[in-house]
Amino acid sequence: MAVVRTGRVPESNPRRAGWHKPDEVVKEVATQDPTAAAKVPEFLRTARDLSSEEWDKIIKQAKRMTDKKEGTP
């Protein structure tokens, strides 16, 4: 396998195709307004080493906070 031999994933590897999506989503969210532009990079740097379970908790909390803002019970 090319990854083992060279340490790189070939461009044609289907798993690599999804790697660009996070950059696009982060750019979209981080540039939606001045607050997001300031807070998204800080948040990502701070949360960088969280476990999968910790990410799930934060995502759930963010969804609850968003629902409250939109008036969803």
C-alpha positions, 0 to 999 in steps of 0.5 A: 500500500502506498501509505505504508511505503511513502507515508503519503496517501495517493491523490486518487485515494477515495478516502482523501476526497473527504479531507477537503470538506472540513476546510470548506466548512470551517471557512464558511462558518468562520467567515459568516460574521465577525464574531465567528471569524474571531471565535472559530479558530480559538475554539478549534485550537482549544478543542484540538485534543478532545476525545470523540466523546468530549466532541459529542458532548460539545456538539450536543451542547451547541445544538441545545444552545442553538435550539434555545435561540431559535425557540425550539423546546 
